[in-house]
Amino acid sequence: MKLRRVLPILFSLLLTHFAFAATIGQPAPNFALTDSNGAAHSLADYKGKIVVLEWNNPECPFVKKHYSSGNIPKQQTEATANGVVWLVINSAAVGKQGHLDGTAANGFVAQYHGKPTAYLFDTDGKVGHLYGAKTTPHLFVVDEKGVLRYNGGIDSIASTDKDDLAKATQFVPQAIGEIKSGKAVTVSTSEPYGCSVKYGS
């Protein structure tokens, strides 16, 4: 009798957990974070716009490849110029590689002429875990209705070699273009690659 009573409760808890996880074709989990200038941002604030979430660690060689080559800054510039919201998220815990304060984050963006909408801090890792962010970079694309449409790597060639960029499929611009055209996203998931996110736990 006890087991019969416990099982429905456990099942309900599991449903509650997965209902809030980041799943393709389902509403992207809402969150609220503070940016490098002290301003608050919520995903819900951007309903009606396409939103890109980019997990970032400036010290990661894979991140450096995509910034120093101009690949990510170019994508940010083109996306935001077309009304897309691009949120960079740093989930590195205090004392971990890649953890920054606001001044350092702004300096990083300026150094590479990045054009994100905001650079956000997720120091306790709650948002990163909520989305299942594994690497830096790890990209997610949310459509105008707040539905998650892409989850994965920035492109199709996992390397730190800048020469691979010309041969790689850039998944985020592709997804954005298809969403804007009212099409299904051709590649909705891919394996993210890069450095592991430096969570505190």
N, C-alpha and C positions, 0 to 999 in steps of 0.2 A: 504493500500500500504506500509506503514512504517513497519508494522509487517512482511510482506512478504520479505522485504529487510533485516530485522534484523535476522529472523530465520535462514537463511543459514549461516550467520556469526557466530551465536551462535553454530550451529551444527558443523561448521568447527573448532571452538575453542575447543569444547568437544572432537572431534576426535583427535586433536593435543595433548590434555592433556592425553587421555588414550593411545595414541600411545607410550608414553614415560613411562607409568606405568609398574610395574613389573608384567608380566602375564605369566603363565605357557605355554610353547610351543612357546613363542615369544622371540625375542632378549632381553636379559637383558639390562636395561638402563646403559649406560656408565657413569662413574664418575671419578673424580680425587681427591685424598685426600693425606694428608701428614702423614707420620708415626711417631712413637715415637723417631726415630733417625733423623727426619728432611728430609727424602727422600720422593719424590713424587711417587705415584702409581696411575695408571689408569687401569680400568678393561680391556680396549682395549689392554693394554700391554701384557695381558695374553691370547690372542686369540690363540687357539690351545691347551690349557690346561683346565682341569676341575678346576673350582674355587669354593671354599666354602666361603660364607660370614657369619660371626658369630657376631651378635650384643651382646655387652658385657657391664656389669656394675659390677665391682669387689665387690661392697657392697651388691649386691642382694643375698639373701639366696639361690635362685635357681641356680645362677651362682656358688656360693661357693660350693654347693653340687656337681656339675659336675666337678669342678676343684679340690677340696680337695679330692674327691674320685679317682681322676686320670682319670675320664671318658673322658673329653674333651682333656686333654693333650695326652692321648693314641690315640684318634682319630686323633688329629693333627699330631702326630708323624708318625702314619701309613700312613696317607694321603700324607703328604709332602715327605715321603720316596718313595712313588710311583708316584711322579711327579705332585701331586695335589697342587694347590696354595690355601692356607688357610689364608684369611684376616679377622682379628678381627676388628670390627668397634665399636667405642664408640661415641654415639650420645648425651651424656649428656651435657647439656649447662653449661656454667660457673656458679658456685654457686649451681648447682644441685647435688643430690646424684650421686656418681659414676664418676664425672668429674675428670680427671687426667691430669698431665703433662707427658712429655716423660719419665722422670726419674721414676716416680711412675708406669707408664705403664710397663716399662721394669722390674721393681722390682716385679710387680705382676706376669708377665710371668715367671720370674726366680724362684719365690717362689714355683710355682706349676709345674716347669719343663715343661712348655708349649713349643710347637714347631710350632707356627704359622709362616707363611711367613712374616707377618708384622702386627703390631698393629696400626690401623689408627684412626685419629680423625675427627669427623664430628660434630664439636661444634655447627654449626648453624642448624644442623638437616636436611639439604637439602637432603642428600642421604638417610637418614632414612625414611623421608616422601616419597621420590621417590619410595622406595621399599615397603613402607607400613609396616616397622618394628614396631611391637607392644610391644614386650617384650624382656627381657634379661633373658635367651638367645632366639634368633629367628634366624633360619638358612635358608640359601638359597644355592642352588647348581646350578651352571651354567656349561653347557657342553663345549666341545672343540670348538664348532661352535659359542659359545656365546649365546646359547639359555637357558633360565631359565627352569630347569627341576624339581626343588624341592623348596617348600616354606612352612615352618611350624616349628613345635616344634622339639626339639632335639631328643625326644623319645616319646614312647606311654603312659607313666605313669606320669601324672602331679603331682609331689610331691617334697618335699625337703628331703625325706627319702632315704638315700643311699642304703638301702636294696632293694628298688624297681628296682635298675639298672639291676640286674640279670634277672628280669622278663620282662623288657621292650624291645621293638623293637627299635633299634638304627637306626633312619631313614637316617642319612647322610651316614654312611658307606654302608648301603643297596643301596642307590641311586647311590653312586660312583661306587660300584661293578657292578650294572646293566648297567650304562652308559658305563663303560669300556668293558662290554661284548656285547655291541651293542643292549641291550634290552630296552624295555619301562620301565620307572620307575614305580614300582608297586604302591607305595604310593607317589604321586606327591605333595599332599597338606595335611596338618594336622593342627590342632589348636595349635598355639604356646602358651606356658605357661611360667610364670615367673613374674618378676616385670615389670611394665610399663616402657617404655623408657622415660627417663627424659628430654624430649625436652624443649627448652626454650619457644616455642610457637607452 
